[in-house]
Structures are given as structure tokens and as C-alpha cells.
Amino acid sequence: MAAIIADVQAILLTWAAQQTAVIGTQFPGIYAMHKHLLEKIGSVPQRFVLCAFGFLAIVNAYTMRHCLDIALAHIVTPKQKYGRMRNLNSVTLSSFNLYERMQQQRNGTLTDAIGKRRTQSIHYDWSDQLQTCNLVAFYVGYVLSHVPSAQLSMRFGGKWVLAVGLATTAVLTILTPTAVKCGGPLALILIRMLIGLSEGPTYPALSELLSKWVPAKERATLASLVLSGSQIGISMGNFISGLLLHRYDWTLIFYYFGICALLWFVAFTSLCYNAPEESPFIQETEKQYLQKEIGTVRRRQQSVTKIPWKGIFQNLPMWAMISATVQYDWTQLQHAAEVPQFIKDAKQLPLTESFISGLQNQLPYVMNWLLSVISGVLADLLVNYEIFSVTVMRKIMAFAAAVAPNLYNSLLPCLSCSEKADLFAFSNCAINVLGSYYAGIKLTPLDMSPNFAATLMGIANGIGSLTGVVAPFLKDSLSRWPQFKVFRALIWLVSTLLISGDVQPFDQPHSTESNKNE
């Protein structure tokens, strides 16, 4: 299989070289611009280029993942906001093009335009249970593909596993409106499950790439930047989708984000590589630096696929990481569903009332991402200056991420809803502190096992994603059991005390003596 992939890559490289030569002959201006761009890219450290594209990979993955969450209300129920328009004074500026609406009112065509907009949209009468199944279908496929994709990443490299997975997700996302119109809810459930299967390799493949490109001295900074792209993905997905829905049909959301992911695929496969020694753009100084820093733990050959499953599942820090991941994913789902709805119900302020309101609701996710990057930089500084060990630093960051949401859940019922600013500040602070999770828990697969980081990430993230399958069905039952929040808080806090940032025995690094013998 590896030989076939190598042959295919060689054929593609030969074809690309031939096409480049043709372009250089027929379009010298474009060729000169292309050559200049490659020279500029070569002058940038390639580990930064890879991390930038890894960040964009997660952003694209989350925008496509949450497409249906945003569009489902517009697929199932008709829009009502235009039906309540009495005059232009009752409509906010962000809901329409002001000049166009004034022209339509003068011409007497405003009502006709609204009616035309309504007739163009197709809506479906689906039950609440059917809508929940459509949302859960993604996580079913997502959970199933984590561990197999980790093995593929270790064997063939993370580049093509990541690229093909997201490209497949993009194509399926573009096909989603057609599936809804032609096949109804059952077709949508099937395509969402396939999207979950194709998006599952994202984190394991990125972990494999980061283990070969990011040195330990920069691990918290660069890996936190990459892995926290989910917050920007959720924020951009919500905000851009809201803008598109103001003027266009819900189908455009899927087309827009799918095309963005395909553009990422073209750029990523052209500029990024599995390892530093494979990149033609990397400078010799950076290659030597990465070989020196990352070469402290010798990499296994890609042909070696035997995974120490027994050692992994008998490892206590591994179970602590899995437990903390489950609690974090559950909290993220809870906040994503409850905080905007709570604000809307308590303050009677619809989320789409104005452009400013939309920005305000995305602010927690942006601040979460900023704090994750800042916590990563701080963690690297404290570890590199030997103020804290890696394990202690990971526990501090994980503890901060665990305490904030539990304080929020405990104190929220005591907070008066009379002051909207207090409510927003309290909820934003709780969600923002969650950003330290990336420098605390999400990096531990790279710390615990550089050789099997993809496998560890696949196991932990796959089990954590089960919350997306279970939580929607248990929400009503668990709401009647107030002690469940206390139980979850205790598990999360205990998990932070048991995680480790040290290389674990099951990683089996080669000793210096064995290296000399070889």
C-alpha cells in the first residue's frame, strides 16, 4: 500500500512539474509571481506554515460541522421576522440593505419582494426527535473514525489523512442541500454521518504532524494555537452564517463553507509536508534545529504499526486525560446550547436583533481562543525557564479550565438577571477561562507519547465526542438530578491531579545504547 501511495505521489509531482513548465512558457507573468510567492514562503519557518494551515484546518472543520446547527431552524420552520414588518422603523439595520428596501417601498414592491423571498425557501415539517437525530448523526460517524484514522496517520503520515478527510467533508457539505431536497431527513442523517466519518481524522492527523514538526520548547505555544482553532471556527461559523441568512437562502451556508475548505485543501497539499526532511521549502538551519530538538526521542518507522494497547489502557494518566476530555466536551456543548438561549429568555433580546448583538454573542469564543494562545505562551515560558515542570504546568492550566465552568454552574442561579452586563460578564469570564484547557489537557498526547500521539489523541477525542451522542438524549433526565453537576465537577478536578506531561513507559523510546549498536 505504501509503495502504491509513493508511486501516485511521484506521478502527481511529475505532472505538476510539467504543468508548471507549460505555465512558465505561456504565461511568464503568472509564473514569475508564483516563483516569487514560493521564495517568500521558503523564507518563513516551515513549522509556522504548517501550524497556520493546521489552525485553518480546524477552523474549516468546525464551520462545516456546525452548518446544520445554524441552518436547521431555517430548514424546518419558516422565517417569521419579515412577516412582522409594519414599517422600516421596526427593522434593524443589520437585517437588510437599507437603500434597496427604501427603493422597494417607493416603488410599492416591498411586499412582493418579501413574498417572493418566502416562496423561494423550502421548509420541512420534521419532529423534534428527527431534528435531534440529524444533529447526533454527525457524532456517531465522528466517534467511529478517530482510532482507525490515527493508525493511518502513523503509517502513511498525517498530511494526506488530514487533507483527504477535510476535502471529503467539504464535498459532502456542498451536497447537503441536494440531499435534503431529494432524500429528506433520512438522506440528511446519512450524509451527516459520512461527514462525521470524514472529519474524525482531523485531530489525530494533526497530532501526528505536530509530533514531527513542533519541538518541545514551542509545544504549548504552537500546539495551543492550532488545536484551539475550534473556537474561531464556531465563532466564524455562527457570525458568517447569520450574515448570509439575512439576505440569502440557507443552502448558501453549506456552499460557502464547503468551497472555503476546498481552497484550503489546494493550498495545504501544495505547501505542507509530513516531516521536515520531506519539505523542499525548509531552510537547512531550521531542519537542523528540528532534528536536534525533536530527535531526542527517536521516531518509529512508518512500517511499524504495532500499538501497545495494553500499556495505554492500563496507564492512569491516560484515563485522567480521557476523563478530562469528556468533561470539557460536555461543558462546551452545554455552554453552546444554554448561554445564548439563557440570555435570550432572560433579557428578551433575540440573538439576530442587530449586528452588534451578533458580535457580542461571538465574543466569548474569540476571547477563549485568545486566552488559549496566551496560556500556551505562558506555559512555554515557565517551563523553558525551569520555573515549573511540564507536568505541573499542565496541571495548573487544566485546573483553571476545570474550576471556571463549575463556578459558573454553581453561581449562575444566584446571579440576578436584572443587569444584563453582569450576566454577560459572568458567562464570558467562565467560557474564556476554558481556553487554558488546550495548554493543560489537549497537549498531553504529545507529551506522554511522541511516537503514539495520534493514537492517544484518537482515543481521548473519540471517547470525549461520545458526549455529542449521549448528551441530547440525557439532557432532560439529568436536569432532574442536581447532584450530577457536583459529580462531574469532582471527576474533572480529580482528573487534573492525575494527568502527566512526562513520556510514559508505553511510548518505548530507543535508548542511546541501542542507537549506537544500530
C-alpha positions, 0 to 999 in steps of 0.5 A: 500500500505504501509503495502504491501511495509513493508511486501516485505521489511521484506521478502527481509531482511529475505532472505538476512539474510539467504543468508548471513548465507549460505555465512558465512558457505561456504565461511568464507573468503568472509564473514569475509571481508564483516563483516569487510567492514560493521564495517568500514562503521558503523564507518563513519557518516551515513549522509556522506554515504548517501550524497556520494551515493546521489552525485553518484546518480546524477552523474549516472543520468546525464551520462545516460541522456546525452548518446544520446547527445554524441552518436547521431552524431555517430548514424546518420552520419558516422565517417569521421576522419579515412577516412582522414588518409594519414599517422600516422603523421596526427593522434593524439595520443589520437585517437588510440593505437599507437603500434597496428596501427604501427603493422597494417601498417607493416603488410599492414592491416591498411586499412582493419582494418579501413574498417572493423571498418566502416562496423561494425557501423550502421548509420541512415539517420534521419532529423534534426527535428527527431534528435531534437525530440529524444533529447526533448523526454527525457524532456517531460517524465522528466517534467511529473514525478517530482510532482507525484514522490515527493508525493511518496517520502513523503509517502513511503520515498525517498530511494526506489523512488530514487533507483527504478527510477535510476535502471529503467533508467539504464535498459532502457539505456542498451536497447537503442541500441536494440531499435534503431536497431529494432524500429528506431527513433520512438522506440528511442523517446519512450524509451527516454521518459520512461527514462525521466519518470524514472529519474524525481524522482531523485531530489525530492527523494533526497530532501526528504532524505536530509530533514531527514538526513542533519541538518541545520548547514551542509545544504549548505555544504552537500546539495551543494555537492550532488545536484551539482553532475550534473556537474561531471556527464556531465563532466564524461559523455562527457570525458568517452564517447569520450574515448570509441568512439575512439576505440569502437562502440557507443552502448558501451556508453549506456552499460557502463553507464547503468551497472555503475548505476546498481552497484550503485543501489546494493550498495545504497539499501544495505547501505542507509536508509530513516531516521536515526532511520531506519539505523542499521549502525548509531552510537547512538551519531550521531542519537542523534545529528540528532534528536536534530538538525533536530527535531526542526521542527517536521516531518509529518507522512508518512500517511499524504499526504495532500499538501497545494497547495494553500499556495505554489502557492500563496507564492512569494518566491516560484515563485522567486525560480521557476523563478530562476530555469528556468533561470539557466536551460536555461543558462546551456543548452545554455552554453552546446550547444554554448561554445564548438561549439563557440570555435570550429568555432572560433579557428578551433580546433575540440573538439576530436583533442587530449586528452588534448583538451578533458580535457580542454573542461571538465574543466569548469564543474569540476571547477563549481562543485568545486566552488559549494562545496566551496560556500556551505562551505562558506555559512555554515560558515557565517551563523553558525557564525551569520555573515549573515542570511540564507536568505541573504546568499542565496541571495548573492550566487544566485546573483553571479550565476545570474550576471556571465552568463549575463556578459558573454552574454553581453561581449562575442561579444566584446571579440576578438577571436584572443587569444584563452586563453582569450576566454577560460578564459572568458567562464570558469570564467562565467560557474564556477561562476554558481556553487554558484547557488546550495548554493543560489537557489537549497537549498531553498526547504529545507529551506522554507519547511522541511516537503514539500521539495520534493514537492517544489523541484518537482515543481521548477525542473519540471517547470525549465526542461520545458526549455529542451522542449521549448528551441530547438524549440525557439532557432532560433526565439529568436536569432532574438530578442536581447532584450530577453537576457536583459529580462531574465537577469532582471527576474533572478536578480529580482528573487534573491531579492525575494527568502527566506531561512526562513520556510514559513507559508505553511510548518505548523510546530507543535508548542511546545504547541501542542507537549506537549498536544500530 
